[in-house]
């Protein structure tokens, strides 16, 4: 699959949540909520200002991110369920990269 989002959109693959609780109880599929954590698969080039200047994206492919519960549009590409969302729907970046970007 070769898909590139346009403008300030990103393609995200959900990261599935744990099957068990910390106490060892197995969570049935019917009780699970869709995860709000994902990995960026592809990013667009960024939004443009009114002057035409490009605003670079703050995320890159491979970043682990948190996003809102109702964010994005679900799509199926090459048999995989993915989300397309605007960069502004992303709440934050998880991991060591996030601390480095904030510094």
C-alpha positions as CSV (number, residue, x, y, z in Angstrom):
1,X,0.0,0.0,0.0
2,X,1.3,3.4,-0.9
3,X,-0.9,6.1,0.8
4,X,0.1,9.7,1.6
5,X,-2.3,11.9,3.5
6,X,-2.8,15.4,2.2
7,X,-2.1,18.7,4.0
8,X,-2.1,18.3,7.8
9,X,-3.7,14.9,8.0
10,X,-2.1,11.7,9.4
11,X,-2.6,8.0,9.0
12,X,-2.8,6.2,12.3
13,X,-2.8,2.5,13.3
14,X,-4.6,1.8,16.6
15,X,-2.5,0.1,19.2
16,X,-4.7,-2.6,20.8
17,X,-5.1,-2.4,24.6
18,X,-4.3,-5.2,27.0
19,X,-6.4,-8.4,27.0
20,X,-6.1,-8.7,30.8
21,X,-6.5,-6.4,33.8
22,X,-3.6,-5.8,36.2
23,X,-5.3,-8.4,38.5
24,X,-5.3,-11.0,35.8
25,X,-9.0,-10.9,34.7
26,X,-9.6,-11.3,31.0
27,X,-11.5,-8.5,29.4
28,X,-14.1,-9.7,26.8
29,X,-14.3,-8.0,23.4
30,X,-17.8,-6.7,24.2
31,X,-16.5,-4.8,27.3
32,X,-13.5,-3.2,25.5
33,X,-13.4,0.4,24.3
34,X,-11.6,1.3,21.2
35,X,-8.0,2.3,22.1
36,X,-7.1,6.0,22.0
37,X,-3.5,5.2,21.4
38,X,-1.9,4.6,18.0
39,X,1.2,4.7,15.9
40,X,1.6,7.2,13.0
41,X,1.9,5.3,9.7
42,X,2.2,8.3,7.4
43,X,1.9,12.1,7.5
44,X,1.0,14.8,5.0
45,X,3.3,17.7,4.2
46,X,1.6,20.1,6.6
47,X,-0.9,22.9,6.5
48,X,-0.3,26.2,4.7
49,X,-0.7,29.7,6.1
50,X,-2.7,32.3,4.1
51,X,0.6,33.5,2.7
52,X,1.3,30.0,1.3
53,X,4.1,29.3,3.7
54,X,4.2,25.6,4.8
55,X,3.6,24.8,8.5
56,X,5.7,21.7,9.2
57,X,4.1,18.7,11.0
58,X,4.9,18.2,14.7
59,X,4.6,14.4,14.3
60,X,6.4,11.9,12.1
61,X,5.9,8.3,11.0
62,X,6.6,5.9,13.9
63,X,5.5,8.3,16.7
64,X,3.2,6.8,19.3
65,X,0.3,9.2,20.0
66,X,-2.9,9.7,22.0
67,X,-6.0,11.0,20.3
68,X,-9.6,11.8,21.2
69,X,-12.2,9.0,21.5
70,X,-14.2,10.2,18.5
71,X,-11.2,11.5,16.4
72,X,-10.6,10.5,12.8
73,X,-12.3,8.6,10.0
74,X,-11.9,4.8,9.9
75,X,-10.7,3.4,6.7
76,X,-9.6,0.0,5.5
77,X,-6.4,-0.1,3.4
78,X,-4.8,-3.4,2.3
79,X,-7.1,-5.3,4.8
80,X,-5.9,-3.2,7.8
81,X,-8.2,-0.9,9.8
82,X,-6.6,2.6,10.1
83,X,-7.6,6.1,11.0
84,X,-7.2,9.3,9.0
85,X,-7.3,12.4,11.2
86,X,-6.1,16.0,11.3
87,X,-2.9,16.6,13.3
88,X,-5.0,18.9,15.6
89,X,-7.0,15.8,16.7
90,X,-3.8,14.4,18.3
91,X,-3.6,15.1,22.0
92,X,0.1,14.3,22.4
93,X,3.1,12.2,21.6
94,X,4.1,9.3,23.9
95,X,7.6,8.1,24.8
96,X,11.1,9.5,24.9
97,X,10.7,11.5,21.7
98,X,8.0,13.6,23.3
99,X,10.4,14.7,26.1
100,X,13.1,15.6,23.6
101,X,10.7,17.7,21.5
102,X,9.4,19.6,24.5
103,X,13.0,20.6,25.6
